[in-house]
Amino acid sequence: MTIKYNNVYLKDVSTIACQNEKIGNFGKLYDKTYDDYYAGEKTFEQAEIKIIEESVNIALTKSKLQLNDIDALIGADLLNQITPSAYASKDLKVPFLGTYNACASMCEEFIIGGSLLQNKEVSNVLLNVSSHNMTAERQYRNPVEYGCPKPKRATFTVTGSATAIITKEKTNIKVSSVSIGTTTDLGVTDVYDMGSVMAPAAAKTIYEHLNDTNSKPEDYDLIMTGDLGVYGKEILKKYMKEAYDINLDEKLEDAGSIIYDRKNQEEVKAGGSGPACLALVSYTDVINKMRNGNLKKVLLVATGALMSPTMNNQKLSIPSIAHAVCLEVVK
């Protein structure tokens, strides 16, 4: 399902990242970086809470807004009960909506926030996503200290927090439409092969967005998926061609495939993943290119594996979801 907006605009963004992202391809573009996973805190979870709060405050400063100018805060992360977002919201003291669509949460927040802005009582909505490699690996697979070897197809959870402020106030970047994806499950059970899990969901959402908006890939300067990784990206292109007869070769990029310098960062395997992955790339490189005129129309497609260790231990396959957000430069 695709929703078109007339009065939703991107006001400003902020990004915070950690050591692996700092030495990646966009390290110089982040607003703030840390050299270790603790970010000066006692635990990894407390570090994630800290970078959420800092990312929110940086976005407010850049947009020249105060917390009392924000009508709602929407937060998402990977942990059970979206714990980091919940704890950060406690200190921020803004009306809070916690969301969870795994790594697709960034675009889900745009859908919810844009819908809130259709109400005359709402003027500014703050969207935050975060993820942390150490907290996520401990919850979904094995603690990193366990030393479990990973296959080349595995992706590396991004450590970072990213915030966007969307508003009714006209800016030069408009949120023109959003597409709500449908849960997809093709029977993949491999907890390391997230690219294979999520590629069909991305394909379905892209196809439905193009169909709903009567558009084609050539109408976009860039179609960027969230965190399929280098192998998932190739699966998506092949699946899109075979299932929908649509060629994405010239327009498709994947944030997970490019966020790291994979030649010099062997530990990242197939690339990045996590709710912060697409946000750290799109809120830096993509938004900068839109602001300087190099990109005018972009489709962001956040992809999420709805994985539960409990269900996986019961030998069930992993469902996936993808949502899309179209950003356009306006005068």
SEPALO-157174 format. One record per residue: x, y, z of N, C-alpha, C in turn. Coordinates in steps of 0.05 Angstrom, whole numbers, padded with zeros to 5 digits, always signed. Layout:
% residues N
XYZXYZXYZ...
This chain:
% residues 331
+00017-00024+00000+00000+00000+00000+00018+00025+00000+00012+00043-00018+00027+00068-00020+00010+00092-00012+00022+00110+00003+00009+00134+00013+00025+00158+00002+00010+00177-00009+00023+00201-00019+00018+00224+00000+00040+00240+00005+00038+00263+00023+00041+00289+00007+00028+00309+00017+00030+00336+00005+00046+00355+00023+00048+00349+00049+00058+00368+00068+00078+00357+00088+00094+00337+00079+00114+00325+00096+00142+00331+00085+00159+00343+00101+00185+00351+00092+00207+00342+00112+00231+00339+00102+00254+00332+00119+00267+00358+00128+00267+00362+00154+00279+00387+00164+00309+00384+00168+00318+00363+00183+00347+00359+00187+00352+00331+00197+00377+00323+00197+00385+00296+00205+00410+00297+00222+00416+00275+00236+00441+00273+00251+00450+00244+00251+00476+00239+00254+00487+00212+00254+00509+00210+00274+00510+00187+00289+00532+00180+00307+00540+00151+00300+00566+00146+00300+00575+00119+00293+00599+00112+00311+00606+00086+00309+00628+00076+00326+00653+00069+00308+00671+00053+00319+00697+00050+00307+00697+00038+00279+00682+00017+00275+00682+00004+00249+00670+00022+00227+00649+00037+00235+00636+00055+00216+00655+00080+00211+00669+00088+00231+00687+00111+00229+00708+00106+00208+00718+00082+00206+00739+00076+00186+00727+00065+00160+00700+00066+00158+00687+00057+00134+00686+00079+00113+00669+00076+00093+00669+00095+00070+00657+00122+00076+00642+00125+00098+00629+00151+00103+00637+00162+00130+00660+00153+00141+00668+00161+00168+00670+00191+00172+00679+00206+00151+00682+00235+00154+00656+00250+00153+00634+00237+00147+00609+00251+00144+00591+00250+00169+00598+00232+00188+00582+00230+00212+00585+00254+00230+00564+00261+00245+00566+00284+00263+00584+00278+00286+00585+00253+00295+00602+00246+00318+00609+00217+00316+00633+00210+00324+00641+00181+00324+00655+00174+00350+00654+00148+00357+00669+00138+00380+00689+00117+00371+00710+00114+00386+00731+00095+00380+00728+00068+00393+00707+00065+00409+00702+00039+00421+00673+00034+00425+00665+00010+00430+00637+00002+00431+00623+00012+00457+00639+00020+00477+00627+00028+00502+00619+00057+00503+00630+00073+00485+00623+00102+00483+00625+00116+00511+00644+00106+00527+00647+00118+00554+00628+00108+00575+00612+00088+00569+00593+00077+00588+00603+00050+00599+00588+00039+00618+00596+00014+00631+00588-00011+00615+00567-00009+00599+00557-00032+00584+00551-00024+00556+00548-00044+00538+00541-00038+00510+00513-00027+00508+00495-00037+00524+00467-00027+00523+00466+00002+00532+00481+00009+00553+00481+00037+00562+00494+00055+00541+00513+00044+00526+00525+00059+00505+00505+00066+00483+00488+00046+00477+00468+00051+00456+00447+00072+00465+00440+00071+00490+00422+00092+00501+00435+00119+00498+00461+00121+00504+00475+00146+00503+00476+00158+00475+00482+00141+00455+00484+00152+00428+00457+00159+00416+00435+00147+00426+00409+00155+00418+00404+00183+00428+00409+00188+00453+00404+00214+00465+00421+00236+00451+00446+00229+00446+00464+00248+00433+00455+00254+00404+00447+00234+00390+00437+00238+00363+00413+00256+00362+00394+00251+00380+00371+00269+00382+00379+00297+00387+00396+00302+00406+00404+00329+00413+00419+00343+00390+00436+00328+00376+00450+00340+00353+00430+00348+00331+00410+00331+00326+00390+00338+00306+00374+00363+00314+00367+00365+00339+00353+00389+00349+00370+00414+00346+00396+00412+00352+00414+00435+00350+00416+00443+00320+00420+00424+00303+00423+00430+00274+00397+00443+00263+00374+00434+00272+00349+00445+00262+00339+00470+00277+00354+00477+00298+00347+00501+00314+00320+00497+00328+00315+00473+00337+00290+00467+00351+00297+00459+00380+00277+00461+00397+00279+00451+00424+00261+00427+00427+00265+00412+00449+00249+00388+00453+00219+00395+00455+00213+00418+00466+00184+00426+00468+00172+00433+00441+00189+00435+00419+00178+00439+00392+00171+00412+00379+00179+00390+00392+00174+00363+00380+00147+00352+00391+00130+00344+00373+00104+00334+00381+00105+00304+00388+00123+00290+00375+00125+00261+00380+00153+00251+00373+00163+00232+00389+00188+00218+00384+00181+00189+00377+00191+00180+00354+00188+00152+00346+00215+00139+00346+00218+00117+00361+00244+00104+00364+00243+00075+00358+00266+00065+00349+00268+00036+00342+00296+00026+00345+00300+00002+00354+00326-00011+00356+00321-00041+00353+00341-00057+00358+00339-00086+00353+00334-00102+00378+00336-00090+00402+00335-00106+00426+00306-00112+00435+00304-00133+00452+00278-00140+00463+00266-00116+00477+00240-00112+00474+00225-00090+00486+00237-00063+00477+00250-00062+00454+00264-00038+00445+00275-00022+00468+00291-00036+00484+00301-00025+00510+00316+00001+00507+00337+00003+00489+00351+00029+00487+00334+00053+00481+00315+00049+00462+00297+00071+00454+00279+00079+00478+00269+00059+00492+00252+00064+00515+00266+00080+00537+00291+00071+00543+00306+00085+00564+00313+00113+00555+00320+00117+00530+00327+00144+00521+00302+00162+00522+00279+00151+00515+00255+00167+00515+00248+00176+00544+00256+00161+00563+00251+00168+00591+00265+00194+00598+00288+00198+00588+00303+00223+00594+00296+00246+00575+00287+00239+00551+00280+00261+00532+00253+00273+00538+00235+00258+00550+00209+00268+00560+00192+00281+00537+00190+00267+00515+00174+00274+00493+00154+00252+00488+00129+00257+00480+00110+00236+00473+00124+00215+00455+00123+00190+00464+00140+00169+00452+00124+00146+00440+00131+00139+00416+00121+00114+00403+00145+00096+00397+00145+00073+00408+00166+00053+00402+00157+00035+00380+00174+00030+00360+00166+00014+00337+00187-00009+00333+00178-00030+00320+00197-00051+00314+00190-00065+00288+00207-00061+00268+00206-00077+00244+00235-00085+00236+00250-00091+00257+00279-00098+00253+00293-00077+00237+00308-00085+00217+00323-00065+00201+00306-00049+00182+00281-00055+00180+00262-00039+00164+00250-00016+00179+00259-00012+00204+00245+00007+00222+00248+00036+00213+00270+00043+00200+00274+00070+00192+00251+00080+00174+00244+00064+00154+00223+00072+00136+00195+00069+00149+00193+00050+00167+00168+00048+00183+00163+00074+00198+00184+00085+00209+00181+00110+00224+00172+00133+00207+00182+00134+00182+00172+00155+00163+00143+00152+00157+00134+00127+00155+00106+00122+00150+00088+00131+00173+00096+00124+00197+00081+00132+00221+00082+00162+00225+00107+00173+00223+00110+00201+00228+00096+00219+00207+00098+00210+00182+00084+00225+00161+00054+00225+00165+00043+00203+00174+00015+00200+00179+00007+00218+00203+00024+00220+00223+00018+00238+00246+00017+00267+00237+00034+00274+00218+00035+00302+00208+00010+00310+00192-00006+00290+00186-00031+00297+00172-00051+00309+00192-00046+00306+00218-00063+00318+00238-00055+00347+00243-00074+00365+00244-00067+00393+00246-00054+00400+00273-00056+00382+00293-00044+00387+00319-00014+00380+00319-00004+00367+00298+00024+00357+00298+00039+00373+00277+00063+00384+00286+00079+00400+00268+00107+00388+00263+00119+00376+00283+00146+00365+00281+00147+00337+00294+00158+00318+00280+00161+00291+00290+00191+00283+00288+00201+00272+00309+00229+00263+00310+00230+00233+00307+00247+00224+00288+00250+00195+00282+00278+00186+00289+00281+00166+00306+00308+00156+00313+00309+00126+00309+00332+00117+00298+00338+00088+00297+00366+00084+00308+00370+00061+00320+00397+00054+00330+00401+00025+00328+00426+00017+00328+00434-00011+00331+00463-00012+00342+00469-00035+00353+00496-00038+00366+00505-00066+00361+00529-00069+00349+00538-00095+00341+00539-00115+00365+00549-00106+00387+00553-00124+00410+00527-00131+00423+00508-00113+00426+00482-00120+00438+00466-00138+00420+00467-00133+00394+00451-00149+00375+00462-00177+00373+00488-00180+00370+00499-00206+00367+00494-00223+00392+00495-00211+00415+00490-00226+00440+00461-00236+00441+00443-00220+00431+00415-00227+00432+00407-00247+00411+00416-00244+00387+00406-00259+00364+00423-00284+00357+00449-00283+00364+00465-00306+00356+00482-00315+00380+00507-00306+00381+00525-00312+00403+00541-00287+00411+00547-00284+00436+00564-00262+00444+00590-00262+00428+00600-00239+00420+00624-00238+00403+00647-00252+00417+00648-00250+00444+00670-00263+00459+00670-00293+00455+00648-00305+00447+00646-00334+00443+00664-00343+00420+00669-00325+00402+00687-00330+00380+00676-00348+00358+00650-00349+00355+00638-00366+00334+00645-00355+00306+00657-00372+00290+00664-00363+00263+00639-00359+00246+00640-00339+00228+00617-00333+00211+00623-00337+00182+00603-00345+00166+00608-00350+00138+00610-00323+00123+00619-00324+00098+00622-00299+00082+00596-00286+00077+00574-00300+00077+00548-00289+00071+00537-00273+00094+00549-00275+00117+00539-00261+00141+00544-00231+00138+00526-00215+00150+00530-00186+00151+00538-00178+00179+00546-00153+00182+00558-00142+00207+00540-00120+00217+00529-00124+00241+00510-00104+00252+00524-00077+00257+00513-00057+00245+00524-00030+00247+00519-00019+00276+00539-00005+00287+00537+00008+00312+00533+00038+00307+00510+00048+00313+00506+00077+00309+00477+00085+00315+00472+00110+00314+00446+00121+00319+00441+00144+00299+00418+00145+00287+00412+00166+00268+00384+00178+00273+00382+00204+00270+00357+00218+00276+00349+00235+00252+00324+00235+00246+00312+00253+00226+00289+00268+00238+00286+00293+00231+00263+00309+00239+00247+00315+00215+00222+00306+00214+00204+00312+00193+00183+00332+00202+00174+00349+00184+00158+00372+00192+00138+00380+00170+00119+00397+00177+00101+00409+00158+00114+00433+00145+00134+00444+00158+00148+00468+00147+00162+00461+00121+00158+00476+00100+00169+00469+00074+00199+00472+00074+00213+00451+00065+00242+00451+00062+00248+00443+00033+00273+00439+00026+00280+00432-00001+00279+00402-00006+00273+00386+00014+00270+00357+00010+00242+00348+00020+00227+00337+00003+00199+00330+00009+00197+00299+00011+00182+00290+00031+00174+00262+00033+00149+00259+00016+00151+00251-00009+00129+00252-00027+00110+00228-00025+00121+00204-00018+00104+00180-00015+00119+00159+00001+00103+00141+00012+00114+00118+00027+00098+00093+00019+00111+00071+00021+00098+00045+00015+00101+00026+00039+00079+00015+00048+00079-00004+00069+00082-00032+00057+00102-00047+00066+00108-00073+00055+00091-00095+00066+00093-00118+00054+00078-00142+00062+00099-00163+00072+00093-00176+00094+00112-00196+00105+00115-00219+00085+00140-00226+00080+00147-00246+00061+00163-00268+00074+00159-00293+00066+00174-00316+00077+00177-00337+00056+00202-00340+00046+00208-00360+00026+00222-00385+00037+00221-00387+00064+00230-00412+00076+00259-00413+00085+00273-00390+00085+00301-00390+00093+00303-00392+00123+00321-00409+00133+00324-00413+00161+00352-00405+00171+00370-00398+00153+00398-00392+00160+00400-00364+00174+00407-00364+00199+00408-00338+00214+00431-00320+00205+00449-00330+00188+00470-00314+00178+00464-00303+00150+00445-00315+00137+00439-00308+00109+00416-00288+00107+00420-00264+00119+00398-00244+00119+00393-00233+00091+00412-00233+00074+00407-00223+00047+00387-00240+00032+00389-00266+00034+00369-00284+00021+00342-00281+00034+00341-00276+00060+00316-00273+00075+00301-00248+00065+00316-00226+00062+00303-00200+00058+00300-00192+00029+00315-00203+00011+00314-00194-00017+00286-00197-00030+00271-00219-00025+00244-00221-00036+00225-00200-00025+00228-00193+00000+00211-00172+00011+00217-00145-00002+00243-00139-00006+00251-00115-00020+00239-00114-00048+00241-00136-00062+00231-00138-00089+00201-00132-00090+00186-00144-00072+00157-00141-00072+00150-00112-00067+00163-00099-00047+00157-00072-00040+00164-00053-00063+00187-00057-00075+00195-00040-00098+00176-00043-00121+00168-00067-00127+00149-00072-00149+00122-00058-00143+00112-00061-00118+00087-00049-00112+00088-00019-00111+00111-00008-00102+00113+00021-00102+00113+00032-00131+00128+00019-00148+00129+00028-00176+00101+00025-00189+00088+00004-00183+00061-00001-00194+00041+00020-00183+00042+00025-00157+00023+00043-00145+00027+00072-00154+00052+00079-00159+00058+00107-00167+00061+00110-00198+00055+00088-00212+00057+00089-00241+00084+00099-00250+00105+00089-00238+00132+00097-00244+00149+00073-00251+00174+00079-00260+00193+00058-00267+00220+00065-00255+00239+00047-00254+00265+00053-00242+00279+00077-00254+00275+00082-00280+00288+00104-00293+00278+00131-00282+00255+00132-00268+00245+00157-00257+00260+00165-00232+00277+00148-00221+00291+00154-00197+00321+00157-00203+00334+00174-00189+00363+00177-00191+00377+00154-00176+00363+00144-00155+00375+00123-00139+00353+00107-00125+00356+00081-00125+00340+00064-00108+00359+00050-00089+00357+00056-00063+00376+00046-00044+00362+00028-00023+00370+00003-00022+00360-00016-00002+00376-00013+00024+00366-00026+00045+00378-00022+00071+00403-00038+00077+00400-00064+00079+00423-00079+00089+00422-00108+00078+00421-00110+00052+00421-00136+00040+00449-00148+00038+00469-00130+00039+00496-00139+00035+00502-00145+00006+00527-00152+00000+00535-00155-00028+00521-00179-00042+00516-00200-00027+00503-00223-00038+00473-00219-00040+00461-00207-00020+00432-00202-00021+00425-00182-00043+00443-00163-00048+00438-00144-00069+00436-00158-00096+00454-00177-00101+00454-00191-00126+00429-00209-00128+00421-00221-00106+00396-00237-00105+00372-00220-00112+00371-00195-00101+00349-00177-00107+00348-00171-00137+00370-00164-00149+00370-00157-00177+00360-00180-00194+00370-00204-00187+00361-00228-00203+00332-00234-00198+00323-00233-00173+00295-00239-00166+00277-00218-00179+00285-00193-00179+00268-00172-00191+00264-00177-00221+00285-00186-00233+00284-00191-00262+00266-00215-00268+00270-00236-00253+00256-00261-00258+00226-00260-00249+00221-00248-00226+00194-00248-00216+00177-00225-00227+00189-00202-00233+00173-00179-00241+00182-00167-00268+00202-00178-00280+00213-00168-00306+00221-00139-00304+00234-00132-00282+00243-00104-00278+00274-00105-00274+00288-00088-00288+00317-00087-00287+00325-00064-00269+00339-00070-00247+00348-00050-00228+00378-00044-00230+00391-00056-00249+00421-00055-00249+00432-00027-00248+00421-00008-00262+00432+00019-00264+00425+00037-00240+00403+00030-00226+00393+00048-00206+00398+00038-00177+00402+00012-00174+00403+00000-00147+00430+00003-00133+00428+00011-00108+00451+00009-00090+00441-00001-00063+00459-00013-00048+00452-00023-00021+00470-00011+00000+00458+00001+00020+00474+00014+00041+00493-00005+00055+00483-00029+00060+00500-00049+00073+00525-00056+00057+00522-00055+00030+00544-00062+00013+00566-00041+00012+00559-00016+00019+00578+00006+00015+00586+00020+00041+00573+00015+00063+00579+00030+00088+00607+00025+00098+00618+00001+00093+00645-00007+00102+00664-00008+00078+00689-00007+00084+00710-00012+00065+00717-00042+00067+00702-00058+00052+00704-00087+00055+00731-00098+00049+00746-00085+00032+00773-00095+00025+00792-00094+00049+00788-00074+00066+00805-00070+00089+00792-00077+00116+00767-00085+00115+00752-00091+00139+00740-00119+00136+00757-00140+00138+00748-00167+00133+00727-00176+00152+00726-00165+00176+00707-00174+00196+00678-00168+00188+00673-00150+00170+00646-00142+00162+00633-00162+00142+00650-00181+00132+00640-00202+00114+00624-00190+00090+00598-00195+00089+00582-00186+00065+00573-00157+00067+00579-00143+00089+00571-00115+00091+00556-00110+00117+00543-00087+00118+00530-00078+00142+00501-00086+00143+00490-00085+00168+00461-00090+00172+00453-00075+00198+00428-00076+00205+00418-00063+00229+00401-00038+00222+00383-00030+00240+00366-00006+00234+00382+00019+00227+00406+00022+00238+00422+00046+00233+00437+00045+00207+00438+00022+00193+00454+00019+00169+00445+00038+00147+00420+00035+00138+00409+00052+00117+00410+00081+00125+00403+00086+00151+00402+00114+00160+00430+00127+00160+00451+00113+00168+00477+00125+00168+00487+00132+00140+00479+00117+00120+00486+00123+00093+00468+00144+00080+00442+00141+00084+00423+00159+00071+00423+00187+00084+00428+00188+00110+00427+00214+00124+00454+00230+00120+00473+00217+00108+00499+00231+00103+00502+00234+00072+00512+00213+00059+00518+00215+00031+00494+00222+00014+00472+00208+00017+00449+00212+00000+00437+00240+00004+00432+00248+00029+00421+00274+00035+00439+00296+00025+00465+00293+00029+00484+00313+00019+00482+00316-00011+00480+00294-00025+00478+00296-00054+00451+00308-00063+00430+00304-00048+00405+00316-00054+00406+00347-00049+00420+00354-00028+00422+00383-00022+00440+00398-00042+00460+00384-00053+00477+00398-00073+00468+00394-00102+00446+00380-00105+00434+00378-00132+00443+00354-00148+00459+00336-00137+00468+00312-00152+00447+00290-00153+00428+00291-00134+00406+00272-00134+00380+00288-00130+00360+00281-00145+00335+00296-00143+00311+00279-00133+00312+00253-00139+00290+00235-00131+00302+00208-00123+00297+00201-00098+00309+00177-00086+00288+00159-00074+00290+00133-00078+00273+00114-00064+00289+00098-00044+00283+00102-00019+00297+00087+00003+00280+00063+00011+00292+00039+00011+00277+00015+00017+00291+00001+00040+00280+00004+00064+00291-00009+00088+00281-00037+00090+00300-00056+00094+00293-00084+00094+00298-00096+00122+00279-00113+00131+00282-00124+00158+00277-00154+00159+00294-00168+00172+00290-00196+00178+00276-00199+00205+00252-00209+00206+00236-00211+00230+00243-00236+00245+00268-00237+00254+00280-00262+00265+00276-00264+00295+00269-00287+00304+00267-00293+00332+00283-00318+00338+00303-00316+00356+00319-00340+00363+00301-00363+00373+00280-00356+00387+00262-00376+00398+00249-00392+00375+00238-00377+00355+00225-00391+00333+00245-00405+00315+00269-00393+00312+00289-00406+00296+00298-00433+00309+00299-00433+00335+00306-00458+00350+00284-00479+00347+00260-00470+00339+00238-00488+00334+00237-00496+00304+00258-00490+00290+00262-00497+00262+00243-00482+00243+00232-00459+00251+00215-00444+00234+00232-00425+00217+00223-00419+00193+00237-00401+00175+00234-00372+00184+00249-00354+00171+00251-00326+00180+00234-00308+00161+00213-00295+00171+00198-00276+00155+00214-00251+00151+00206-00235+00131+00220-00210+00126+00199-00189+00117+00208-00164+00119+00190-00141+00111+00207-00120+00099+00196-00104+00082+00210-00080+00071+00189-00058+00067+00197-00034+00074+00181-00010+00070+00197+00010+00053+00183+00027+00039+00196+00046+00022+00188+00075+00028+00207+00093+00024+00203+00122+00027+00214+00136+00003+00199+00153-00010+00208+00168-00033+00214+00197-00024+00238+00206-00028+00247+00233-00023+00252+00248-00049+00242+00273-00051+00245+00289-00075+00255+00317-00068+00272+00327-00084+00281+00355-00082+00260+00373-00094+00252+00393-00078+00232+00412-00088+00243+00441-00085+00233+00459-00101+00241+00487-00100+00225+00502-00079
